[in-house]
Amino acid sequence: MLIGDNKGDIYAHPDKSMLMGNIGEDPWFGKPLLNSNGTDLYDVNDGKQYVVSYFTVPKTGWKLVGIMEVDIGEMIIPIKNKVLVIGLVSAIITLVLGYALSLIVTRPVEKIMGVIHTISKGNMGVRVEIDSKDEFKILGDKFNEMLGEIEDLLDERNIHVQELVKKNQEIKLQNEEIRTYSEKSEAMNQELAELLHDIRKNYLSTVKALANSIEANDEYTRGHCERVRNISMEIVKAMGLDPNEANNLEFASVFHDIGKIGIPTEILNKESRLTFEEYENVKSHPRIGFDILAGVDFLNASREIIYQYHERVDGRGYPRGLKGAEINLSAKILAVADAYDAMTSARPYRKVLLTIGEAVTQLQEAKGVQFDNQVVDVLVEILDQECIAIDILSLENTAG
């Protein structure tokens, strides 16, 4: 215990040598100097720890300071010992309880895992047996119920698999029958196709022979149909028409004059101008040709081309007065090909053939009136590409 003022001068001390000394510069005296009272723990220069309690005397301002040396390590040894004992006891209790709980928990789990292992080998008849009356008993019962449901589902699946196998066998037999029928049908279709080809070939040969017989009676038009066919096919190729349309136009080109079989020969070969009645008779040949080819399905489109090839784009043609887009494009091509060959070939009414140039001039003059603009332009371009000099009058087409 010491008494000093607020400057650190000592007025009372158990150690007489400290009287009238000054401790104001000691680090531990800082808080007592600044504060009125309190208690703190300090490490003093001698390496020891001290508890310092201080109080300021009213009115005088003196500091009444009590210093007591303490050994913290020695004080907490009993506490440490108690903590160690408690920790050891707790650890032992924990181990004992853990072991007991592990026995309670792991045994049911091991039983369940053992059943699962047995099931994995294909034995679905096993079940879990748990003797306890806790949650694991409930878990085991539910697990057994699940196994029962799975077993029922597997039995149902096996029944369905057997049914599917049976159905597959039936389908396999049906497929074999279908394959047999298909092979027979394919053979029959092949025979029918060959027969149809022969019928078509024979029919075309008959009709073509009929067409040739008509030309044979007319020395001026002999070879005309074949030349018109060739010209039409060149135009089709240049315009890029669909192969099916090209095929229909080819037949129409060959048969386009077949209707003239119904026109008297004296009218066809008449060299002078036809009378009105005679011309009306000639104008009926597209309809006659249309009727002659009736009843042959694959010539239906060709029949319509033959029926239209004497129509004009201005609507003044025959037999129905069609115009513009009402006229089939193939019929427009046949009209130009027929006119070009007629102009460059001998006719009863014209003994002198037109030159290529003269024929082209007449076709171009009739563009948009009698003939389709595009078709005429394509034919002229074809003639140019064939290196035919259309402006040399001495060149004449003597074909046919």
C-alpha positions as CSV (number, residue, x, y, z in Angstrom):
1,M,0.0,0.0,0.0
2,L,1.3,3.5,-0.8
3,I,0.0,7.0,-0.7
4,G,1.1,9.6,-3.3
5,D,-0.1,12.7,-5.0
6,N,-1.3,13.1,-8.6
7,K,2.3,13.8,-9.7
8,G,3.7,10.5,-8.5
9,D,5.4,11.7,-5.3
10,I,5.3,9.0,-2.5
11,Y,4.3,10.1,1.0
12,A,3.7,6.7,2.6
13,H,5.2,3.3,1.6
14,P,6.0,0.1,3.6
15,D,9.5,0.4,2.2
16,K,11.1,3.4,3.9
17,S,13.5,3.8,1.1
18,M,10.6,4.7,-1.3
19,L,9.4,7.7,0.9
20,M,9.5,10.9,-1.0
21,G,10.4,9.0,-4.2
22,N,8.5,9.5,-7.5
23,I,6.8,6.9,-9.6
24,G,5.2,9.2,-12.1
25,E,7.4,7.9,-14.9
26,D,6.6,4.2,-14.2
27,P,4.3,2.8,-17.1
28,W,1.9,1.1,-14.7
29,F,1.2,4.5,-13.0
30,G,-0.4,5.9,-16.1
31,K,-4.0,4.8,-15.5
32,P,-4.0,5.6,-11.7
33,L,-2.7,9.1,-12.6
34,L,-5.4,9.7,-15.2
35,N,-8.4,8.0,-13.6
36,S,-10.0,8.6,-10.2
37,N,-10.2,4.9,-9.2
38,G,-10.0,1.4,-10.6
39,T,-8.3,-2.0,-10.6
40,D,-5.9,-3.3,-13.3
41,L,-3.4,-6.1,-13.9
42,Y,0.1,-5.2,-14.8
43,D,3.4,-6.9,-15.7
44,V,6.1,-5.0,-13.8
45,N,9.8,-4.8,-14.7
46,D,10.7,-7.7,-12.4
47,G,8.7,-10.0,-14.7
48,K,6.0,-10.5,-12.1
49,Q,2.3,-9.7,-12.4
50,Y,0.6,-7.3,-10.0
51,V,-3.0,-6.4,-9.3
52,V,-3.1,-2.6,-8.8
53,S,-6.2,-1.0,-7.1
54,Y,-6.3,2.8,-6.7
55,F,-8.5,5.4,-5.2
56,T,-8.3,9.3,-5.2
57,V,-8.8,10.9,-1.8
58,P,-11.3,13.7,-2.1
59,K,-10.1,17.3,-1.5
60,T,-6.4,16.4,-1.3
61,G,-6.2,14.6,-4.7
62,W,-3.8,12.1,-3.2
63,K,-3.8,8.6,-4.7
64,L,-4.2,5.7,-2.4
65,V,-2.7,2.7,-4.2
66,G,-2.7,-0.9,-3.2
67,I,-0.3,-3.3,-5.0
68,M,-0.5,-7.1,-4.7
69,E,1.7,-9.6,-6.5
70,V,-0.3,-12.5,-8.0
71,D,0.7,-15.8,-9.8
72,I,-2.0,-16.5,-12.5
73,G,-0.5,-19.8,-13.6
74,E,-0.6,-21.1,-10.1
75,M,-4.1,-19.9,-9.6
76,I,-5.5,-21.7,-12.7
77,I,-3.8,-25.0,-12.2
78,P,-6.7,-26.4,-10.1
79,I,-9.1,-25.2,-12.7
80,K,-7.1,-26.9,-15.5
81,N,-7.1,-30.1,-13.5
82,K,-10.8,-30.0,-13.0
83,V,-11.4,-29.3,-16.8
84,L,-9.1,-32.3,-17.7
85,V,-11.0,-34.6,-15.4
86,I,-14.3,-33.4,-16.7
87,G,-13.1,-33.8,-20.4
88,L,-11.8,-37.3,-19.7
89,V,-15.0,-38.4,-18.1
90,S,-17.0,-36.9,-20.9
91,A,-14.9,-38.7,-23.5
92,I,-15.4,-42.0,-21.8
93,I,-19.2,-41.5,-21.6
94,T,-19.3,-40.4,-25.2
95,L,-17.4,-43.5,-26.3
96,V,-19.7,-45.8,-24.3
97,L,-22.8,-44.1,-25.6
98,G,-21.5,-44.1,-29.2
99,Y,-20.7,-47.8,-29.1
100,A,-24.1,-48.6,-27.7
101,L,-25.8,-46.4,-30.3
102,S,-23.7,-47.9,-33.1
103,L,-24.9,-51.3,-32.1
104,I,-28.5,-50.2,-32.1
105,V,-28.1,-48.4,-35.5
106,T,-25.7,-50.6,-37.4
107,R,-27.3,-54.0,-36.8
108,P,-30.6,-53.2,-38.5
109,V,-28.7,-51.5,-41.3
110,E,-26.4,-54.5,-41.7
111,K,-29.5,-56.7,-41.9
112,I,-31.0,-54.5,-44.6
113,M,-27.7,-54.4,-46.6
114,G,-27.4,-58.2,-46.3
115,V,-30.9,-58.6,-47.8
116,I,-30.1,-56.1,-50.6
117,H,-26.9,-58.2,-51.4
118,T,-29.0,-61.4,-51.6
119,I,-31.6,-59.7,-53.8
120,S,-28.8,-58.5,-56.1
121,K,-28.0,-62.2,-56.8
122,G,-31.5,-62.8,-58.0
123,N,-33.2,-64.1,-54.9
124,M,-36.4,-61.9,-54.4
125,G,-37.9,-64.2,-51.7
126,V,-35.8,-62.9,-48.8
127,R,-37.1,-60.4,-46.2
128,V,-35.6,-58.3,-43.5
129,E,-36.2,-59.4,-39.8
130,I,-35.7,-56.6,-37.2
131,D,-36.6,-57.4,-33.6
132,S,-36.6,-53.9,-32.2
133,K,-39.8,-51.8,-31.7
134,D,-38.3,-48.5,-32.8
135,E,-38.1,-46.6,-36.2
136,F,-35.8,-49.4,-37.6
137,K,-38.7,-51.9,-37.1
138,I,-40.9,-49.6,-39.2
139,L,-38.2,-49.1,-41.8
140,G,-37.7,-52.9,-42.0
141,D,-41.5,-53.5,-42.5
142,K,-41.7,-50.8,-45.2
143,F,-38.6,-52.3,-46.9
144,N,-40.3,-55.7,-46.9
145,E,-43.5,-54.2,-48.3
146,M,-41.5,-52.5,-51.1
147,L,-39.9,-55.9,-51.9
148,G,-43.3,-57.5,-52.1
149,E,-44.5,-54.8,-54.5
150,I,-41.4,-55.1,-56.6
151,E,-41.9,-58.9,-56.8
152,D,-45.5,-58.5,-57.9
153,L,-44.3,-56.0,-60.6
154,L,-41.7,-58.4,-61.8
155,D,-44.2,-61.2,-62.1
156,E,-46.5,-58.9,-64.0
157,R,-43.6,-57.9,-66.3
158,N,-42.8,-61.5,-66.9
159,I,-46.4,-62.2,-68.0
160,H,-46.2,-59.2,-70.4
161,V,-42.8,-60.3,-71.7
162,Q,-44.3,-63.7,-72.5
163,E,-47.3,-62.1,-74.2
164,L,-44.9,-59.9,-76.2
165,V,-42.8,-62.9,-77.3
166,K,-46.0,-64.6,-78.4
167,K,-47.1,-61.5,-80.3
168,N,-43.6,-61.1,-81.9
169,Q,-43.9,-64.7,-83.2
170,E,-47.3,-64.0,-84.7
171,I,-46.0,-60.8,-86.3
172,K,-43.0,-62.6,-87.6
173,L,-45.2,-65.2,-89.2
174,Q,-47.4,-62.4,-90.6
175,N,-44.3,-60.6,-92.0
176,E,-43.3,-63.8,-93.8
177,E,-46.8,-64.1,-95.3
178,I,-46.7,-60.4,-96.2
179,R,-43.3,-60.8,-97.8
180,T,-44.5,-63.7,-99.8
181,Y,-47.6,-61.8,-101.0
182,S,-45.3,-58.8,-101.7
183,E,-43.0,-60.9,-103.9
184,K,-46.0,-62.3,-105.7
185,S,-47.5,-58.8,-106.1
186,E,-44.2,-57.4,-107.3
187,A,-44.0,-60.2,-109.9
188,M,-47.6,-59.6,-111.0
189,N,-46.9,-55.8,-111.1
190,Q,-43.9,-56.5,-113.3
191,E,-46.0,-58.6,-115.6
192,L,-48.7,-56.0,-115.7
193,A,-46.1,-53.2,-116.4
194,E,-44.7,-55.3,-119.2
195,L,-48.2,-56.0,-120.5
196,L,-49.1,-52.3,-120.2
197,H,-45.9,-51.4,-122.0
198,D,-46.7,-53.8,-124.8
199,I,-50.3,-52.6,-125.0
200,R,-49.1,-49.0,-125.1
201,K,-46.5,-49.7,-127.6
202,N,-49.0,-51.6,-129.8
203,Y,-51.5,-48.8,-129.4
204,L,-49.1,-46.1,-130.3
205,S,-47.9,-48.2,-133.3
206,T,-51.4,-48.5,-134.5
207,V,-52.2,-44.8,-134.1
208,K,-48.9,-43.8,-135.6
209,A,-49.6,-46.1,-138.5
210,L,-52.9,-44.5,-138.9
211,A,-51.3,-41.1,-138.8
212,N,-48.7,-42.2,-141.4
213,S,-51.6,-43.5,-143.6
214,I,-53.1,-40.0,-143.5
215,E,-49.8,-38.5,-144.6
216,A,-49.4,-41.2,-147.3
217,N,-52.6,-39.9,-148.9
218,D,-51.2,-36.3,-148.8
219,E,-48.0,-36.0,-150.7
220,Y,-47.5,-32.5,-149.4
221,T,-47.6,-33.4,-145.7
222,R,-45.6,-36.6,-145.8
223,G,-43.0,-36.5,-142.9
224,H,-44.7,-33.3,-141.4
225,C,-45.6,-34.9,-138.1
226,E,-42.1,-36.2,-137.5
227,R,-40.5,-32.8,-138.3
228,V,-43.0,-31.0,-136.0
229,R,-42.1,-33.5,-133.2
230,N,-38.3,-32.7,-133.7
231,I,-38.9,-29.0,-133.7
232,S,-41.2,-29.1,-130.6
233,M,-38.6,-31.2,-128.6
234,E,-35.9,-28.7,-129.4
235,I,-38.1,-25.9,-128.1
236,V,-39.0,-27.9,-125.0
237,K,-35.3,-28.6,-124.3
238,A,-34.4,-24.9,-124.7
239,M,-37.2,-23.8,-122.3
240,G,-36.5,-26.5,-119.7
241,L,-40.0,-27.9,-119.5
242,D,-40.8,-30.7,-117.1
243,P,-40.0,-34.2,-118.5
244,N,-43.7,-35.3,-118.1
245,E,-44.8,-32.2,-120.1
246,A,-42.2,-33.0,-122.7
247,N,-43.5,-36.5,-123.0
248,N,-47.1,-35.4,-123.4
249,L,-46.1,-32.8,-126.1
250,E,-44.1,-35.5,-128.0
251,F,-47.2,-37.7,-128.3
252,A,-49.3,-34.7,-129.3
253,S,-46.7,-33.7,-132.0
254,V,-46.9,-37.1,-133.6
255,F,-50.7,-37.3,-133.5
256,H,-51.6,-33.6,-134.0
257,D,-53.0,-34.2,-137.5
258,I,-54.7,-37.5,-136.8
259,G,-58.1,-35.7,-136.9
260,K,-57.6,-35.1,-140.6
261,I,-58.8,-38.7,-141.1
262,G,-62.3,-37.3,-140.9
263,I,-61.6,-34.6,-143.6
264,P,-62.2,-35.6,-147.2
265,T,-59.0,-36.0,-149.2
266,E,-60.2,-33.7,-152.0
267,I,-60.4,-30.9,-149.4
268,L,-57.0,-31.6,-147.9
269,N,-55.4,-31.6,-151.4
270,K,-57.3,-28.8,-152.9
271,E,-54.9,-26.3,-154.5
272,S,-57.4,-23.4,-154.8
273,R,-58.8,-21.3,-151.9
274,L,-61.2,-23.3,-149.7
275,T,-64.8,-22.3,-149.5
276,F,-66.3,-21.3,-146.2
277,E,-67.9,-24.7,-145.7
278,E,-64.7,-26.5,-146.7
279,Y,-62.7,-24.4,-144.2
280,E,-65.2,-25.1,-141.5
281,N,-64.8,-28.8,-142.2
282,V,-61.0,-28.5,-141.9
283,K,-61.3,-26.6,-138.6
284,S,-63.0,-29.7,-137.1
285,H,-59.9,-31.8,-137.2
286,P,-58.6,-30.9,-133.7
287,R,-61.9,-32.0,-132.2
288,I,-61.9,-35.2,-134.3
289,G,-58.3,-36.0,-133.2
290,F,-59.4,-35.3,-129.5
291,D,-62.2,-37.8,-129.9
292,I,-60.1,-40.5,-131.7
293,L,-57.7,-40.6,-128.8
294,A,-60.4,-40.7,-126.1
295,G,-60.4,-43.5,-123.6
296,V,-56.6,-43.8,-123.4
297,D,-55.6,-42.4,-120.0
298,F,-52.0,-41.7,-120.6
299,L,-52.9,-39.6,-123.7
300,N,-55.4,-37.4,-121.9
301,A,-52.9,-34.5,-121.6
302,S,-51.8,-35.0,-125.2
303,R,-55.4,-34.9,-126.4
304,E,-55.9,-31.5,-124.8
305,I,-52.8,-30.2,-126.5
306,I,-54.1,-31.4,-129.9
307,Y,-57.5,-29.8,-129.1
308,Q,-55.8,-26.4,-128.4
309,Y,-52.9,-26.1,-130.9
310,H,-55.0,-24.1,-133.4
311,E,-56.0,-21.5,-130.8
312,R,-54.5,-18.0,-131.0
313,V,-53.2,-15.8,-128.2
314,D,-55.6,-13.0,-129.4
315,G,-58.6,-15.4,-129.0
316,R,-59.4,-15.6,-132.7
317,G,-58.4,-19.3,-133.1
318,Y,-60.4,-22.5,-133.2
319,P,-62.2,-24.6,-132.1
320,R,-63.0,-22.9,-128.8
321,G,-61.6,-19.3,-129.2
322,L,-59.2,-19.6,-126.2
323,K,-56.7,-16.8,-125.7
324,G,-53.6,-15.9,-123.7
325,A,-53.1,-17.9,-120.5
326,E,-56.1,-20.0,-121.3
327,I,-54.0,-21.9,-123.8
328,N,-51.7,-24.6,-122.6
329,L,-48.0,-23.8,-123.1
330,S,-47.4,-27.1,-124.8
331,A,-50.2,-26.2,-127.3
332,K,-48.5,-22.9,-128.0
333,I,-45.2,-24.7,-128.7
334,L,-46.9,-27.1,-131.0
335,A,-48.6,-24.2,-132.8
336,V,-45.3,-22.5,-133.6
337,A,-43.5,-25.8,-134.6
338,D,-46.5,-26.7,-136.9
339,A,-46.6,-23.2,-138.5
340,Y,-42.8,-23.1,-139.1
341,D,-42.7,-26.5,-140.8
342,A,-45.8,-25.7,-142.8
343,M,-44.2,-22.4,-144.0
344,T,-40.9,-24.1,-145.0
345,S,-42.6,-27.1,-146.7
346,A,-44.6,-27.4,-149.9
347,R,-48.4,-27.2,-149.6
348,P,-51.2,-27.6,-152.2
349,Y,-51.9,-23.9,-151.9
350,R,-48.2,-23.0,-151.9
351,K,-45.8,-24.7,-154.3
352,V,-42.8,-22.5,-153.5
353,L,-41.3,-23.0,-150.0
354,L,-40.5,-20.0,-147.8
355,T,-37.0,-19.5,-146.8
356,I,-36.0,-19.8,-143.2
357,G,-35.7,-16.0,-143.0
358,E,-39.1,-15.4,-144.6
359,A,-40.7,-18.0,-142.2
360,V,-39.0,-16.3,-139.2
361,T,-40.2,-12.9,-140.4
362,Q,-43.8,-14.1,-140.5
363,L,-43.5,-15.8,-137.1
364,Q,-42.2,-12.6,-135.6
365,E,-44.9,-10.5,-137.2
366,A,-47.5,-12.8,-135.6
367,K,-46.0,-12.6,-132.1
368,G,-48.6,-11.6,-129.5
369,V,-51.4,-12.0,-132.1
370,Q,-51.3,-15.6,-133.3
371,F,-48.3,-17.0,-131.5
372,D,-46.8,-16.8,-128.0
373,N,-43.9,-14.2,-127.8
374,Q,-41.6,-16.4,-125.8
375,V,-42.0,-19.5,-127.9
376,V,-41.3,-17.6,-131.1
377,D,-38.2,-16.0,-129.6
378,V,-36.9,-19.4,-128.4
379,L,-37.3,-21.0,-131.9
380,V,-35.5,-18.1,-133.5
381,E,-32.7,-18.4,-131.0
382,I,-32.5,-22.2,-131.8
383,L,-32.3,-21.5,-135.5
384,D,-29.5,-19.0,-134.9
385,Q,-27.6,-21.5,-132.7
386,E,-27.9,-24.1,-135.4
387,C,-25.9,-21.6,-137.6
388,I,-28.7,-21.3,-140.1
389,A,-28.4,-18.1,-142.1
390,I,-31.9,-16.8,-141.9
391,D,-31.1,-13.7,-144.0
392,I,-29.9,-15.6,-147.1
393,L,-32.8,-16.1,-149.4
394,S,-31.2,-18.8,-151.5
395,L,-31.2,-21.3,-148.6
396,E,-34.4,-23.4,-148.7
397,N,-35.7,-26.1,-146.4
398,T,-36.3,-29.2,-148.7
399,A,-37.0,-31.6,-145.9
400,G,-39.9,-34.0,-146.6
